[in-house]
Amino acid sequence: MESTFSSPAEAALQREAGAAGVLTPLGDLDRVYELERVAGFVRDLECQRVALQFPDQLLGDAGAVAARLEETTGSKMFILGDTAYGSCCVDVLGAEQAGAQALVHFGPACLSPPARPLPVAFVLGQRSVHLELCAKAFEAQNPDPKAPVVLLSEPACAHALEALATLLRPRYLDLLVSSPALPLPVGSCSPEPEPLERFGRRFPLAPGRCLEEYGAFYVGGSEASTDLDLDPDLSRLLLGWAPGQPFFTCCPDTGQTQDEGVRAGRLRARRHYLVERARDARVVGLLAGTLGVARHREALSHLRNLAQAAGKRSYVLALGRPTPPKLANFPEMDVFVLLACPLGALAPQPSGGFFRPVLAPCELEAACNPAWPPSGLAPYLTHYADLLPGSPFHVPLPPPDSELWDTPDVSLITGELRPPPAWKPSNDPGCLALTLRPQLELAESSPAASFLSSRSWQGLQPRLGQTPATGAVSGRRGIAIAYEDEGGS
């Protein structure tokens, strides 16, 4: 049972870190990992202890990178090779345990603000991009030179977007180039006008323009990617992009393009199904999928209030990275909601699959908040911070006496009519008043008790007085594969 819930210490010592990837030649370390920029970051802060965070696929280069930086800066480097949740988040807790004064994050990053202040530098990598092939692919998919298009890319290809835009701008008049939403250096001023920040990127929109007017051309990925192993960064773009606008992906190596409209439709249909499952659910498990991203406690409280307002019971589970064996220990849960960073909430599920669906916070919001816009009009938000007060997308819960709570609702999965939730705010004096009833009646049914009553085996039953008393006798000896009284076979 210990290994199912929290993995014993021996497993951590015996576990392999995963595919280390191809080692980078020593002559290319400075270019691939931008060691000159990282060294300048360390010198400017005058840090003596710096944490270097690597994902599993880059751990093969971690030792060489740390040695090169120690030789260049004279500071002590610590390698963070494993995180409690996702490698895309900044491991602030691990850096604090090492006493680090700053952190350098290598590899793909969700760029979510950390929960605690710590100077962070991001090195996204520099994947090679065949600019001429990508430019020809762009021209083939966008014959109209006046059509508004945004250039997007995976984080490792962001360095080549400006060069690609230089090849295209002589012909295309309304071309927008996105850039990663990296934190601004300390003491620097925000640009004016301030660009729109969404999907972990910045979009320098002109005054009066909106992102929903633009199509998308994404540079990144590979030709063999499927829906099951789709990159979570591309998934959040497909889910959040305007449905009526074209979205094309381009392989940076071959220039092969693909229209992602069909795949985006499948992703949205899957998310609509998960919203229906959340509406049918009576018990919700809230999975704490991050402790290092800002406002995670506030978001957890918000999700609990949502479930309570919709008449659902919620339980908070802190299990680290969710896996099917861990979640299978909680069969009482109808659905799980993963409170994680935008990339962690959309990460591909294991091949075994979970026995209960795992939702994103936006799907629980759409299921429990009757004031949330209907599907097709509501934006799909991948970051839980967009659901909290202060965000332009925040939709407060309607008051208890609102007619929205009494709107008839039919399940699209079971075809049954869902009863309206009966709830009152805690400050309502009616909650404390006692009402005399002529006879005893069941006021509330526990979902956990209902689930237990539906199981064929409900535990050991004493059955006092129903079985005859017998003396103790010697039982079998040995192991299950060969008891002593069974003889040899």
Wavefront OBJ file of the C-alpha trace (Angstrom):
o trace
v 0.000 0.000 0.000
v 2.952 2.294 0.681
v 4.205 2.066 -2.898
v 0.747 2.838 -4.240
v 0.311 6.049 -2.315
v 3.720 7.635 -1.978
v 6.503 5.421 -3.436
v 8.984 4.005 -0.850
v 12.466 5.433 -0.468
v 14.051 2.359 -2.045
v 12.170 2.948 -5.278
v 13.615 6.459 -5.539
v 17.148 5.068 -5.255
v 16.580 2.338 -7.831
v 14.527 4.356 -10.314
v 16.204 5.440 -13.522
v 15.944 9.103 -14.447
v 14.612 8.285 -17.889
v 16.049 8.846 -21.337
v 18.994 11.180 -20.980
v 18.864 12.126 -24.632
v 21.768 12.712 -26.974
v 24.735 14.391 -25.329
v 25.579 17.818 -26.691
v 29.136 18.171 -28.032
v 31.315 20.219 -25.703
v 31.924 22.785 -28.420
v 28.178 23.491 -28.708
v 27.410 23.856 -24.996
v 27.873 27.622 -25.012
v 25.439 28.074 -27.891
v 22.779 25.520 -26.903
v 22.613 26.474 -23.224
v 23.441 30.181 -23.682
v 26.159 29.963 -21.044
v 27.398 33.501 -21.677
v 23.963 34.952 -20.878
v 23.598 32.693 -17.829
v 27.041 33.721 -16.544
v 26.083 37.378 -16.915
v 22.872 36.716 -14.975
v 24.847 35.163 -12.106
v 27.452 37.949 -12.049
v 24.860 40.721 -12.055
v 23.158 39.247 -8.989
v 26.484 38.411 -7.299
v 25.144 34.992 -6.329
v 27.393 32.510 -4.558
v 24.995 29.543 -4.747
v 22.913 28.898 -7.884
v 20.496 26.032 -8.617
v 20.422 24.575 -12.140
v 17.141 22.814 -12.985
v 17.201 20.279 -15.838
v 14.443 18.048 -17.237
v 15.164 14.329 -17.585
v 16.079 14.519 -21.270
v 18.814 17.095 -20.587
v 20.387 15.531 -17.495
v 23.203 14.088 -19.601
v 24.607 17.592 -20.119
v 23.994 18.798 -16.555
v 27.455 17.956 -15.226
v 29.312 19.636 -18.072
v 27.115 22.741 -17.902
v 27.546 23.070 -14.136
v 31.332 22.650 -14.377
v 31.580 25.252 -17.145
v 29.511 27.775 -15.168
v 31.474 27.219 -11.966
v 34.705 27.811 -13.872
v 33.343 30.971 -15.486
v 31.550 32.593 -12.542
v 33.278 31.151 -9.462
v 29.886 30.398 -7.892
v 28.750 27.057 -6.522
v 26.258 25.254 -8.783
v 23.639 22.727 -7.648
v 21.845 20.435 -10.095
v 18.103 19.867 -9.562
v 17.416 16.731 -11.565
v 14.003 15.727 -10.240
v 10.883 17.633 -9.223
v 7.861 16.623 -7.167
v 5.463 17.595 -9.965
v 6.299 18.835 -13.477
v 9.739 19.765 -14.766
v 8.262 22.773 -16.589
v 7.632 24.601 -13.279
v 10.334 26.410 -11.364
v 11.337 24.201 -8.412
v 11.516 26.929 -5.788
v 11.318 24.454 -2.914
v 14.281 22.452 -4.196
v 16.319 25.624 -4.660
v 15.564 26.731 -1.106
v 16.652 23.370 0.281
v 20.002 23.845 -1.454
v 20.279 27.399 -0.090
v 20.425 28.808 -3.620
v 20.170 32.545 -4.164
v 19.022 32.198 -7.797
v 17.808 29.512 -10.194
v 18.439 28.801 -13.866
v 15.739 26.734 -15.588
v 16.748 24.768 -18.707
v 14.332 23.253 -21.205
v 10.594 23.741 -21.825
v 8.939 25.958 -19.232
v 5.362 26.963 -18.469
v 6.629 30.431 -17.383
v 4.192 30.477 -14.457
v 5.120 32.959 -11.701
v 6.667 31.147 -8.705
v 4.934 31.139 -5.340
v 7.962 32.664 -3.623
v 10.221 35.436 -4.892
v 13.426 34.075 -6.386
v 15.558 35.409 -9.264
v 15.027 33.017 -12.187
v 16.599 32.839 -15.644
v 15.072 30.656 -18.371
v 17.044 28.890 -21.099
v 14.489 27.480 -23.531
v 17.003 25.986 -25.936
v 17.660 26.666 -29.620
v 16.352 24.052 -32.009
v 17.520 24.407 -35.593
v 14.880 25.799 -37.976
v 15.031 25.582 -41.774
v 13.861 29.121 -42.518
v 13.487 28.750 -46.297
v 11.300 25.648 -46.029
v 9.152 27.212 -43.319
v 8.736 30.405 -45.386
v 7.585 28.414 -48.424
v 5.165 26.442 -46.256
v 3.754 29.689 -44.848
v 3.197 31.093 -48.333
v 1.487 27.884 -49.460
v -0.981 27.946 -46.560
v -1.600 31.724 -46.576
v -2.105 32.894 -50.177
v -3.828 36.125 -49.091
v -1.109 38.723 -48.267
v -3.593 40.858 -46.285
v -4.833 38.095 -43.967
v -3.843 38.638 -40.305
v -1.582 35.824 -39.096
v 0.390 35.271 -35.884
v 3.717 33.462 -35.914
v 3.896 30.996 -33.017
v 6.469 28.373 -32.114
v 7.486 25.870 -29.528
v 9.829 27.425 -26.930
v 12.984 25.980 -28.501
v 12.176 27.581 -31.891
v 11.286 31.046 -30.582
v 14.749 32.374 -31.456
v 14.031 31.945 -35.204
v 10.628 33.690 -35.426
v 12.021 37.167 -36.074
v 14.263 35.845 -38.855
v 11.287 34.039 -40.385
v 9.185 37.201 -40.163
v 11.936 39.118 -41.965
v 11.575 36.775 -44.943
v 7.786 37.137 -44.985
v 7.191 40.823 -44.245
v 7.945 42.143 -47.750
v 4.794 40.353 -48.943
v 2.552 39.971 -45.869
v 1.251 43.221 -44.441
v -0.499 42.051 -41.239
v 2.031 39.713 -39.648
v 2.348 39.459 -35.866
v 5.288 37.796 -34.098
v 4.812 36.321 -30.650
v 7.561 35.928 -28.062
v 7.857 33.932 -24.823
v 6.543 35.778 -21.778
v 9.860 35.680 -19.942
v 10.086 37.682 -16.700
v 11.494 41.144 -17.221
v 14.934 41.889 -15.749
v 14.987 43.521 -12.343
v 14.754 47.300 -12.641
v 13.582 47.322 -16.267
v 10.438 49.156 -17.331
v 7.511 47.539 -19.120
v 7.254 48.414 -22.817
v 4.626 50.878 -23.959
v 2.046 49.964 -25.033
v 2.081 46.869 -22.872
v 1.654 43.751 -25.079
v -1.103 41.213 -24.560
v 0.069 38.241 -22.514
v -1.686 34.912 -23.104
v -0.684 31.260 -23.539
v 2.700 32.020 -21.960
v 3.498 34.437 -24.806
v 3.430 38.148 -25.511
v 1.565 39.524 -28.524
v 2.400 43.144 -29.556
v -1.088 43.987 -30.810
v -1.790 47.355 -32.367
v -4.370 49.571 -30.601
v -7.886 48.474 -31.429
v -6.895 44.971 -32.547
v -7.702 41.714 -30.771
v -6.100 38.304 -30.930
v -9.330 36.622 -32.080
v -8.909 38.296 -35.504
v -5.702 36.407 -36.309
v -4.973 32.988 -37.707
v -1.987 31.032 -36.437
v 1.120 29.488 -37.970
v 2.959 27.325 -35.411
v 6.590 26.273 -35.953
v 7.480 23.201 -33.946
v 6.598 19.622 -33.175
v 7.160 16.702 -35.507
v 5.333 14.974 -38.320
v 4.610 11.849 -36.260
v 2.803 13.533 -33.345
v -0.645 12.147 -32.483
v -3.451 13.235 -30.190
v -2.191 10.951 -27.414
v 1.343 12.363 -27.292
v 0.487 15.928 -28.307
v 2.704 18.530 -26.688
v 0.762 20.278 -23.879
v 1.946 23.682 -25.092
v 0.371 23.045 -28.496
v -2.736 21.616 -26.813
v -3.436 24.815 -24.896
v -3.006 26.844 -28.079
v -5.458 24.656 -30.007
v -7.999 24.752 -27.181
v -7.740 28.479 -26.529
v -7.446 29.766 -30.091
v -10.498 31.262 -31.783
v -12.412 28.312 -33.361
v -13.192 30.206 -36.556
v -9.567 31.047 -37.369
v -7.147 28.751 -39.261
v -4.365 27.082 -37.329
v -1.425 25.427 -39.127
v 1.618 23.660 -37.711
v 4.941 23.406 -39.512
v 7.782 20.990 -38.806
v 10.959 23.118 -38.458
v 13.123 20.400 -40.021
v 11.172 19.501 -43.163
v 8.689 22.354 -43.605
v 5.793 19.859 -43.654
v 2.555 21.591 -42.636
v -0.682 20.289 -41.182
v -4.095 21.852 -40.695
v -4.940 21.455 -37.015
v -8.635 22.285 -37.310
v -9.749 18.655 -37.021
v -7.455 17.909 -34.113
v -8.578 21.077 -32.310
v -12.195 19.982 -32.773
v -11.444 16.608 -31.199
v -9.733 18.265 -28.237
v -12.695 20.586 -27.662
v -15.147 17.688 -27.931
v -13.141 15.800 -25.325
v -13.228 18.795 -23.014
v -17.006 19.210 -23.455
v -17.413 15.562 -22.485
v -15.338 16.147 -19.330
v -17.559 19.091 -18.394
v -20.605 16.809 -18.619
v -18.867 14.226 -16.438
v -18.165 16.934 -13.868
v -21.820 17.990 -13.861
v -22.917 14.406 -13.203
v -20.335 13.912 -10.450
v -21.314 13.959 -6.793
v -17.827 13.553 -5.291
v -14.849 15.518 -6.660
v -11.217 14.854 -5.856
v -9.022 17.947 -5.988
v -5.438 16.957 -6.825
v -2.781 19.362 -5.588
v -0.533 19.292 -8.651
v 1.774 22.160 -7.740
v 3.178 23.865 -4.672
v 5.561 26.225 -6.422
v 3.199 28.281 -8.625
v 1.741 31.515 -7.294
v -1.838 31.628 -5.929
v -2.259 27.862 -5.770
v -3.794 28.060 -2.280
v -6.292 30.657 -3.421
v -7.183 28.524 -6.430
v -7.713 25.458 -4.246
v -10.114 27.385 -2.023
v -11.932 28.651 -5.119
v -12.432 25.116 -6.456
v -13.747 23.908 -3.101
v -16.278 26.737 -3.038
v -17.346 25.855 -6.575
v -17.972 22.231 -5.651
v -19.891 23.192 -2.515
v -22.060 25.677 -4.401
v -22.986 22.981 -6.931
v -23.971 20.525 -4.193
v -20.880 18.316 -4.575
v -18.505 17.014 -1.971
v -14.814 17.677 -2.521
v -11.702 16.110 -1.056
v -8.173 17.488 -1.398
v -5.528 14.889 -2.295
v -1.779 15.596 -2.220
v -0.199 12.652 -4.043
v 2.615 14.221 -6.048
v 2.458 13.342 -9.727
v -0.884 11.622 -10.364
v -0.652 8.076 -11.708
v -3.394 5.468 -12.327
v -2.307 3.246 -9.372
v -2.433 6.184 -6.965
v -5.865 7.409 -8.018
v -7.282 3.875 -8.114
v -7.187 3.894 -4.307
v -10.039 6.410 -4.277
v -12.939 4.712 -6.092
v -15.430 6.957 -4.298
v -14.398 9.871 -6.492
v -16.457 10.458 -9.602
v -13.950 12.852 -11.197
v -10.572 14.343 -10.351
v -9.509 17.938 -10.927
v -5.784 18.544 -11.343
v -4.691 21.903 -9.956
v -1.432 22.425 -11.829
v 0.320 24.802 -14.174
v -1.097 25.205 -17.717
v 1.231 22.562 -19.158
v 0.820 20.151 -16.262
v -2.976 20.250 -16.466
v -2.861 19.277 -20.165
v 0.030 16.816 -20.024
v -0.575 13.538 -21.914
v -2.047 10.814 -19.700
v -0.205 7.498 -19.196
v -0.918 4.716 -21.642
v -2.808 2.756 -18.963
v -5.258 5.590 -18.452
v -7.066 6.645 -15.300
v -10.159 4.845 -14.076
v -11.836 8.223 -13.496
v -11.447 11.264 -15.773
v -8.946 13.941 -14.781
v -10.178 17.473 -15.464
v -8.612 20.908 -15.651
v -9.875 23.681 -13.323
v -11.614 25.464 -16.216
v -13.817 22.418 -16.809
v -14.956 22.332 -13.183
v -15.729 26.048 -13.416
v -17.884 25.479 -16.490
v -19.688 22.592 -14.775
v -20.390 24.208 -11.385
v -20.842 27.914 -12.150
v -24.245 28.523 -13.821
v -23.161 32.071 -14.732
v -20.319 30.734 -16.878
v -20.929 31.400 -20.595
v -22.120 28.406 -22.637
v -19.729 26.343 -24.714
v -18.721 28.092 -27.896
v -18.827 31.516 -26.253
v -16.665 30.928 -23.195
v -12.878 31.033 -23.558
v -10.954 27.914 -22.648
v -8.562 28.964 -19.891
v -5.598 26.723 -19.171
v -4.246 28.610 -16.139
v -6.211 28.514 -12.913
v -5.177 32.095 -12.122
v -7.513 33.284 -14.910
v -10.476 31.977 -12.889
v -9.664 33.915 -9.724
v -10.880 37.401 -8.730
v -8.852 40.129 -10.381
v -8.647 38.347 -13.733
v -10.628 39.751 -16.690
v -12.088 36.250 -17.192
v -13.338 35.840 -13.613
v -17.080 35.110 -13.378
v -18.452 35.322 -9.794
v -20.994 32.833 -8.564
v -24.597 34.065 -8.719
v -26.414 34.651 -5.393
v -28.368 31.742 -3.885
v -31.747 33.241 -4.857
v -30.753 33.611 -8.516
v -32.878 31.844 -11.102
v -29.734 30.448 -12.689
v -29.571 27.769 -10.003
v -33.097 26.546 -10.867
v -32.546 26.228 -14.610
v -33.484 22.685 -15.724
v -30.462 20.699 -16.790
v -30.386 17.313 -18.497
v -27.296 15.128 -18.544
v -26.021 14.493 -22.049
v -24.421 11.242 -20.846
v -27.186 9.549 -18.835
v -30.173 11.441 -20.224
v -31.492 12.053 -16.701
v -32.643 15.350 -15.237
v -30.123 16.812 -12.824
v -31.637 18.170 -9.591
v -30.821 21.803 -8.786
v -28.257 22.229 -5.996
v -29.688 23.259 -2.636
v -27.220 25.407 -0.755
v -27.090 28.566 1.337
v -24.202 30.833 2.255
v -22.667 30.274 5.655
v -23.686 33.747 6.910
v -27.384 33.095 6.283
v -29.241 33.151 9.675
v -31.609 30.510 8.325
v -28.813 27.976 8.456
v -28.690 28.212 12.255
v -32.424 28.057 12.878
v -33.993 24.794 14.091
v -37.272 23.673 12.584
v -39.551 21.155 14.300
v -40.435 18.213 12.128
v -43.268 15.777 12.816
v -41.090 12.725 12.220
v -37.519 11.779 11.535
v -36.460 11.981 7.917
v -33.239 11.762 5.976
v -31.959 15.321 5.556
v -28.838 14.579 3.553
v -27.370 11.501 1.976
v -23.612 11.053 2.081
v -22.152 10.201 -1.336
v -19.508 8.092 0.368
v -22.173 6.092 2.242
v -24.168 5.643 -0.958
v -21.092 4.360 -2.740
v -20.361 1.931 0.089
v -23.899 0.554 0.034
v -23.609 -0.132 -3.697
v -20.479 -2.274 -3.338
v -20.812 -6.048 -3.273
v -18.210 -6.359 -0.475
v -18.610 -3.853 2.359
v -15.975 -5.108 4.758
v -15.915 -7.668 7.572
v -19.242 -8.144 9.371
v -19.260 -9.373 12.997
v -22.656 -11.204 12.731
v -22.849 -11.520 16.527
v -24.955 -14.473 17.700
v -25.454 -15.817 14.180
v -22.454 -18.160 13.999
v -21.645 -21.051 16.373
v -18.679 -20.725 18.734
v -15.772 -23.032 17.895
v -12.362 -23.565 19.378
v -9.181 -22.284 17.819
v -7.415 -24.735 15.529
v -4.040 -24.680 13.827
v -4.087 -23.113 10.415
v -2.021 -23.780 7.351
v 1.725 -23.317 7.417
v 3.963 -22.175 4.588
v 3.505 -19.786 1.695
v 0.620 -19.501 -0.723
v 2.472 -21.145 -3.596
v 3.125 -24.349 -1.614
v 1.567 -25.013 1.827
v 3.060 -27.801 3.940
v -0.104 -29.924 3.899
v -0.389 -29.814 0.094
v 2.604 -31.996 -0.588
v 4.890 -31.788 -3.580
v 3.475 -31.374 -7.061
l 1 2 3 4 5 6 7 8 9 10 11 12 13 14 15 16 17 18 19 20 21 22 23 24 25 26 27 28 29 30 31 32 33 34 35 36 37 38 39 40 41 42 43 44 45 46 47 48 49 50 51 52 53 54 55 56 57 58 59 60 61 62 63 64 65 66 67 68 69 70 71 72 73 74 75 76 77 78 79 80 81 82 83 84 85 86 87 88 89 90 91 92 93 94 95 96 97 98 99 100 101 102 103 104 105 106 107 108 109 110 111 112 113 114 115 116 117 118 119 120 121 122 123 124 125 126 127 128 129 130 131 132 133 134 135 136 137 138 139 140 141 142 143 144 145 146 147 148 149 150 151 152 153 154 155 156 157 158 159 160 161 162 163 164 165 166 167 168 169 170 171 172 173 174 175 176 177 178 179 180 181 182 183 184 185 186 187 188 189 190 191 192 193 194 195 196 197 198 199 200 201 202 203 204 205 206 207 208 209 210 211 212 213 214 215 216 217 218 219 220 221 222 223 224 225 226 227 228 229 230 231 232 233 234 235 236 237 238 239 240 241 242 243 244 245 246 247 248 249 250 251 252 253 254 255 256 257 258 259 260 261 262 263 264 265 266 267 268 269 270 271 272 273 274 275 276 277 278 279 280 281 282 283 284 285 286 287 288 289 290 291 292 293 294 295 296 297 298 299 300 301 302 303 304 305 306 307 308 309 310 311 312 313 314 315 316 317 318 319 320 321 322 323 324 325 326 327 328 329 330 331 332 333 334 335 336 337 338 339 340 341 342 343 344 345 346 347 348 349 350 351 352 353 354 355 356 357 358 359 360 361 362 363 364 365 366 367 368 369 370 371 372 373 374 375 376 377 378 379 380 381 382 383 384 385 386 387 388 389 390 391 392 393 394 395 396 397 398 399 400 401 402 403 404 405 406 407 408 409 410 411 412 413 414 415 416 417 418 419 420 421 422 423 424 425 426 427 428 429 430 431 432 433 434 435 436 437 438 439 440 441 442 443 444 445 446 447 448 449 450 451 452 453 454 455 456 457 458 459 460 461 462 463 464 465 466 467 468 469 470 471 472 473 474 475 476 477 478 479 480 481 482 483 484 485 486 487 488 489
